[in-house]
Amino acid sequence: MTSRLLGAVSLGVFLAATPLPAQPDLSPDGLLRDHLWTQLTSLPNTRRPVVGLALSGGAARAAAHAGVITVLTRAKFPIDVVAGTSMGAIVGALYAAGESPRRLRELMGSLTLDSGTNWGAFSLLRLVLWQKPLSNRKTEEAFFREFGPKRFEDLAKPFACVAMDLDSGEEIVFRDGPVSRAVRASSSLPGIIEPVEYRHRFLVDGGVIDNVPVDAARLLGAQWVLASVTEGDFTRSRPRTALQGLQQVIDIRGSILAREESREADFVIEPQVGDIHFYDTSRIPEAIEAGVIAAQHRLPAAEESLILASLPWLTEDHGAPTAPAAIVRK
């Protein structure tokens, strides 16, 4: 075993057992860690693991993803592919299309209840009295205005989003076709927002079947996945209407799925947004800030985790011992 590999193994043991100190670590291991991170981020994605970002659903809470992306971008954390569910699909599509973190925060901060749906007194009355779901056509129209008729293959980063077939219960992973229609389908809460008819299917929110789409990120070729999870704390609320009860059921289902699916990720960032109500758009700035705080706190550990996963690449003179996964768009 070469001295270089011995040093890398020593670093691996150190990173696994030692939290990152508050002050710069000037020890040999600390300097080696910083050196390897610089080396890692300078490599093309063919010389390191393909890195995926999986963004959970969570309605207003999921605006926290914009804060997480802001920190990752500033740290030059490599993100090769993106997958999202529900609001995570909206944030992920905007990010994959090339929007800057600043623009992401602006767009999230401008959201209101009626910016993506036909929310209003009359539409709510129809929902309650005649079981006529709301429409989220505005979501599709807003994305179209921002980017035009973009398809998945036109995006700056490979992207996937998740919906569910209401007739079969099948999970549908979008990786091609019009992005705006896919994002709209992924964010159509069943029972509240009407299903989206697309390709002879009736599609609803992916959060009821895959709330943290780590598997979708891996379908795109990701070998190491960071999940941003905006789980709600449903114990804080007591539904008082049938509509609130339905929202609570969706929230509980999403939280159970999030806990299970987070185990499939290589690293998880969990912004503390559990007390933000599903549709409380007035607190979106708080959610974004919570995403920034959580990502800043977890960033050193995320970097260490990716370094450990990249040791086979970093300790080889001519690349990884086995070929990296291909980044795919379809």
C-alpha positions in Angstrom: 0.0 0.0 0.0 1.5 3.3 -1.0 2.1 6.1 1.5 -0.4 8.2 -0.5 -3.1 5.6 0.0 -2.2 5.1 3.7 -2.6 8.9 4.2 -6.0 8.8 2.5 -7.1 5.8 4.6 -6.0 7.7 7.7 -8.0 10.7 6.6 -11.0 8.5 6.1 -10.9 7.2 9.6 -10.3 10.8 10.9 -13.3 12.2 9.0 -15.6 9.4 10.1 -14.8 9.9 13.8 -14.1 13.6 14.2 -16.5 16.5 13.8 -15.2 19.6 12.0 -13.9 22.1 14.5 -15.1 25.7 14.6 -11.6 27.0 13.9 -9.5 26.1 10.8 -7.8 22.8 11.4 -4.1 23.2 10.7 -3.2 19.7 11.6 -1.7 17.4 9.0 -5.1 15.6 8.7 -7.0 18.9 8.5 -4.6 20.3 5.8 -4.9 17.0 3.8 -8.7 17.2 4.1 -8.7 20.8 2.7 -6.3 19.7 -0.1 -8.5 16.8 -1.1 -11.6 18.9 -1.1 -9.9 21.4 -3.4 -8.7 18.6 -5.6 -12.1 17.0 -5.7 -14.0 20.1 -6.7 -11.5 20.8 -9.5 -12.1 17.4 -11.1 -14.5 16.9 -14.0 -17.5 14.7 -13.1 -16.0 11.8 -15.0 -13.2 11.7 -12.4 -15.4 11.7 -9.3 -18.7 10.3 -8.2 -21.7 11.8 -10.0 -23.5 14.0 -7.3 -27.2 14.2 -7.1 -29.5 16.6 -5.3 -32.9 15.3 -4.2 -35.5 17.9 -3.1 -38.5 16.8 -1.0 -42.1 18.1 -1.2 -43.5 20.2 1.6 -45.4 23.1 0.0 -44.4 26.4 1.7 -41.9 24.6 3.8 -40.0 23.4 0.7 -39.0 27.0 -0.1 -36.2 26.1 2.3 -34.5 24.3 -0.7 -33.7 27.7 -2.2 -31.7 28.5 1.0 -29.9 25.1 0.8 -29.0 25.6 -2.8 -27.7 29.1 -2.0 -25.2 27.7 0.5 -24.1 24.8 -1.7 -23.6 27.1 -4.7 -21.5 29.6 -2.6 -19.4 26.7 -1.4 -18.9 25.4 -5.0 -20.4 22.1 -3.9 -20.6 20.0 -7.1 -24.2 19.2 -8.1 -24.5 17.2 -11.4 -28.1 16.0 -11.4 -31.3 17.2 -9.7 -34.6 15.5 -8.7 -37.6 16.9 -7.0 -41.1 16.2 -5.8 -44.0 18.6 -5.5 -42.6 22.0 -4.4 -39.2 20.4 -4.6 -39.9 19.7 -8.3 -40.7 23.4 -8.8 -37.5 24.6 -7.0 -35.5 21.8 -8.7 -36.7 22.6 -12.2 -35.8 26.3 -11.7 -32.4 25.4 -10.5 -31.8 22.8 -13.2 -32.9 25.4 -15.8 -30.0 27.7 -14.7 -31.7 30.1 -12.3 -29.2 31.7 -9.9 -29.7 31.2 -6.1 -30.6 34.8 -5.8 -33.3 34.5 -8.5 -34.6 31.3 -6.8 -35.0 33.2 -3.5 -36.8 36.0 -5.3 -39.2 33.6 -7.0 -39.9 31.7 -3.8 -40.4 34.9 -1.8 -43.0 36.2 -4.3 -45.2 33.1 -4.0 -48.7 33.5 -2.7 -51.7 31.1 -2.5 -53.1 32.4 -5.8 -49.8 32.6 -7.7 -49.9 28.9 -8.6 -53.6 28.1 -8.3 -57.0 29.6 -8.8 -57.2 30.0 -5.0 -60.1 32.3 -4.0 -63.4 32.5 -2.2 -65.5 31.1 -5.0 -63.0 28.3 -5.9 -62.8 27.3 -2.2 -66.6 27.3 -2.0 -66.8 25.0 -5.0 -64.1 22.7 -3.4 -66.1 22.5 -0.1 -69.6 22.3 -1.4 -69.3 20.5 -4.8 -65.9 18.7 -4.4 -64.6 20.7 -7.4 -60.8 20.7 -7.0 -58.7 23.7 -7.5 -56.6 24.1 -10.7 -52.8 24.7 -10.6 -52.6 25.6 -14.3 -51.0 28.9 -13.2 -48.0 26.9 -12.1 -47.4 25.6 -15.6 -48.1 29.1 -17.1 -45.6 30.7 -14.7 -42.8 28.3 -15.6 -43.6 28.8 -19.3 -43.4 32.6 -18.9 -40.1 32.3 -17.1 -38.4 29.9 -19.5 -40.6 29.4 -22.5 -41.3 25.9 -23.9 -38.3 24.1 -22.3 -38.0 20.4 -22.4 -36.0 18.3 -20.1 -33.2 17.9 -22.6 -32.9 21.7 -22.8 -32.1 22.2 -19.1 -28.6 23.1 -17.9 -28.6 20.1 -15.5 -30.2 16.7 -15.9 -33.5 16.8 -14.0 -36.3 14.5 -13.0 -39.5 14.9 -11.1 -42.1 12.5 -9.7 -45.9 12.2 -10.0 -48.4 9.4 -9.3 -50.8 7.8 -11.7 -54.2 8.2 -9.9 -55.7 5.2 -11.7 -52.9 2.7 -11.0 -51.0 4.1 -8.0 -47.8 3.8 -10.2 -44.9 6.2 -9.6 -44.2 8.2 -12.7 -40.7 9.7 -13.1 -40.5 12.5 -15.7 -37.2 12.7 -17.5 -38.4 13.9 -20.9 -41.1 16.0 -22.5 -42.3 19.5 -21.5 -40.9 20.6 -18.1 -43.8 22.8 -17.2 -46.4 20.1 -17.6 -44.3 17.6 -15.5 -43.8 20.1 -12.7 -47.5 20.9 -12.6 -48.3 17.2 -12.4 -45.8 16.7 -9.6 -47.4 19.5 -7.5 -51.1 18.6 -7.9 -52.2 17.7 -4.3 -54.8 14.9 -4.6 -58.3 15.9 -3.4 -57.3 19.6 -3.4 -56.0 20.2 -6.9 -57.3 18.6 -10.0 -55.3 15.8 -11.6 -53.2 16.6 -14.6 -54.2 14.6 -17.7 -51.0 13.8 -19.6 -50.1 10.9 -21.9 -53.4 9.2 -21.2 -52.8 9.3 -17.5 -54.3 11.2 -14.6 -51.4 12.4 -12.5 -51.2 13.8 -9.0 -48.6 15.0 -6.5 -45.6 12.8 -6.3 -45.3 13.4 -2.6 -47.9 10.7 -1.8 -45.6 8.0 -3.3 -42.0 9.4 -3.3 -41.6 12.4 -1.2 -37.7 12.4 -1.2 -36.8 11.3 -4.8 -33.4 9.8 -4.1 -34.3 7.0 -6.5 -35.0 9.4 -9.3 -31.6 11.1 -8.8 -30.0 7.7 -9.1 -31.9 7.0 -12.3 -30.1 10.1 -13.7 -26.8 8.5 -12.8 -26.1 9.9 -9.3 -23.7 7.8 -7.3 -23.8 10.1 -4.2 -27.0 11.9 -3.3 -27.6 14.8 -1.0 -31.2 15.1 0.1 -32.8 18.3 1.3 -35.8 17.3 3.4 -38.5 19.7 4.7 -40.6 17.5 6.9 -43.6 18.9 8.7 -44.3 18.5 12.4 -48.0 17.5 12.1 -48.2 17.1 15.9 -48.4 20.9 16.2 -51.8 21.3 14.4 -55.3 20.1 15.0 -57.5 20.0 11.9 -60.8 21.8 12.3 -62.3 21.3 8.9 -62.5 18.5 6.3 -60.0 20.4 4.1 -57.5 20.8 6.9 -58.0 17.1 7.8 -57.1 16.1 4.2 -54.0 18.3 4.3 -53.0 16.7 7.6 -53.3 13.2 6.1 -51.2 14.2 3.1 -48.6 15.8 5.5 -48.5 12.7 7.7 -48.0 10.5 4.7 -45.3 12.7 3.3 -43.5 12.7 6.7 -43.5 8.9 6.9 -42.2 8.6 3.4 -39.5 11.2 4.0 -38.2 9.3 7.0 -38.0 6.1 5.1 -36.6 7.5 1.9 -34.0 9.7 3.6 -32.2 6.5 4.6 -31.5 5.9 0.9 -29.6 9.2 0.6 -25.8 9.5 1.3 -26.3 12.7 3.2 -29.3 14.6 4.5 -29.9 18.3 5.3 -33.1 19.0 7.3 -34.1 22.6 7.6 -36.1 23.3 10.8 -39.4 24.2 9.2 -41.8 21.8 10.8 -43.9 24.5 12.4 -44.6 26.2 9.1 -48.1 25.3 7.8 -48.5 23.7 4.4 -49.9 26.8 2.8 -48.5 29.6 5.0 -46.7 31.5 2.2 -46.3 34.5 4.5 -43.5 32.5 6.2 -41.6 31.5 3.1 -38.8 34.0 3.9 -38.4 32.1 7.2 -38.3 28.8 5.4 -35.5 30.1 3.0 -33.5 31.4 6.0 -34.0 28.0 7.8 -32.5 26.3 4.7 -29.5 28.6 4.7 -28.9 27.9 8.4 -29.3 24.2 8.1 -27.0 24.0 5.1 -24.3 26.1 6.6 -24.4 23.9 9.7 -24.2 20.7 7.8 -21.9 21.8 5.0 -18.5 20.7 6.5 -20.0 17.2 7.2 -21.4 17.0 3.7 -18.0 17.9 2.2 -16.4 15.2 4.4 -18.9 12.6 3.3 -18.3 13.3 -0.3 -14.6 13.2 0.2 -14.9 9.7 1.7 -17.1 8.6 -1.2 -14.5 10.0 -3.6 -11.4 8.4 -2.1 -11.1 5.7 -4.8 -11.0 8.5 -7.4 -8.7 10.7 -5.4 -6.2 8.0 -4.6 -5.8 6.8 -8.2 -3.4 8.4 -10.6 -5.6 7.9 -13.6 -9.1 8.2 -12.4 -11.4 5.9 -10.6 -10.7 2.1 -10.5 -14.1 1.6 -12.1 -15.9 3.7 -14.6 -18.2 6.3 -13.1 -21.9 6.2 -13.8 -23.1 8.0 -16.8 -25.3 11.1 -16.4 -28.5 10.5 -18.3 -31.4 12.7 -19.3 -33.8 9.9 -20.4 
